[in-house]
Amino acid sequence: MILDSLSNARYYENAHPLFAKAFKFLQESPLATLALGRIDIQGDDVFALVQEPEGKDIVGAKLEVHRRYIDLQMIVSGDEVMGWAPLSGLGHDLGFNEEKDCGFWSDKPMAFYPVRPGCFAIFFPEDAHAPNCGKGKSRKIVVKIKA
């Protein structure tokens, strides 16, 4: 997991061959006015999901994992809290949907992090995460990057 500000993206652009494309999209797009839904950046290798989720209580937060994609979750407005735990330490698998590249775990997050507008979190396939926690609605861009 990486948690940082978009202003520091240059430190991570070379951490993965497709990160530079993802960060360029986030830096050059009008994030506040993008239509909700999917935006292709480089086909199925890099694409963005523009979302406005309603925050949920951290008490019932479910950890999710992805095998084929890395999540780069950028907060545009509102505040969000994201839970995290290392996949290697989890033990209660609730099943994985290969088609949706998403699995859930009943374990609790090891830690919760506030993510403010202008900041991002990167979750690798080894990172279980519980997004969309907090109060109120947030606007976020989830860039899916082929692992």
N, C-alpha and C positions, 0 to 999 in steps of 0.2 A: 504494500500500500504506500502511496505517496500522497501527501496533503500539502498544498502550497497555493500561492497566488499566481494568476495568469501572467503577471508581470515577470515572473521567474521562469517562464516556460523554456527559455533558451537553455537552461540547465538540464532539461529532460529530453530535448528534441532528438538526441542521438541514442537514447536508451532503448529505442525500438525503431526498426526501419520505417514505420508508418506514423510515428509520433509527430514528426515535423508537419505532415499534411493535416493532422488533427488540430494541432495548435495554430497553424496558419488559418484554418477555417474559423476557429474561435476568436482569433485576433482581428480578422478582417470582415466578419459578418455582423450585421445589425442584430445582435442577439435578442434585444428587447422586442423586436417587431417580427421576428421570423414566425411563420405559420406553424401551428402545432402539427406534429407528425414527423415522418421520415424525410430526411434530405440526404441524397447520395453525394458523397465526397469522392470516393473512388469505388463505385459499385458496392459489392458485398464485403470488400476488404476494409473500407472505412466509411461509415455513415453516421449521421446524427439523428437522434430522436429528440424533438423539442417537446417538452412536457411541462405541465402545471399541476403537479400532484398536491393533494390536500395532506397536510402533515398528520402523522399518527403517533400515538403514545409509544414511548420506548419500551414500556412494560411488555407489550405483545409483539415486539419487533421480531421478524423472522429473518434469519440469515439466508442469503441466496448466493449461489455460485454459478459461474459460467466456465465452460471448458474451451470453447472455440474463440471467444472474444474477451478482450480487455475492456473494461469500462473506464472511460474518462468522464467523470460527472462534474459539470461546471455549473455553479449556482449563478443565476443572472439577477434574481430579485427574491426577497424573502429570506428567511433563515431556515436552514435545515440541519438536522443532526443525523450523522451516519454512524451506524454501529460497524464494528470490525472484529474478526477473529481469524486466526490462521486455520486454513482448511485442515492441515495435518493434525490439529488438536480436537477436531470435532468427531462426535461418535453417533449422533442420532440422525441418520440420513432419512429424509422423507420422500426420496425419489428424485429422479432426474428426467426431464423431458428433452430428448435429443433434438427434436424439431425446433423447439424454442430456445435451445441452449441455456436452460435454466433448471437449477435444482434447489431444493430448500432443505434446511436443517432445523431441527427443533432446539438445538443448543442455543444458549444465550450469547450475545456478543461479549467479547472480552473487554472492549472499551467503546466509548461513544465520543465522537468528535463533532463540534459545531463547525459547519462549513458556511461561510458568509459570502455574499455577492462578490464576485471577482476572484473567488477561490475555486479550486478544483480538488477532486480526489481521484486517484487512479487505483483501480482494483484489478489485480492480475488473477489468472485462474487459481492461484494458490491462496487467494484472499476471499474469505466469505464476508459478505457485507449486508447490512440492513439499512437501506436507504429510506428516504422520505419520512423520517421521524421529525417531530417538532410540532409547533402550533401554527395554524394558518396555512395558506397556500404559498408555494414557492414556484419560481420559474427556473427551469434548469434545462441544460443541453446535455444529453448523454451521448457521447461519441463512442460508438462500438468499433473497436480496432481488432482485426483478425490477429489472434495470438500466433 
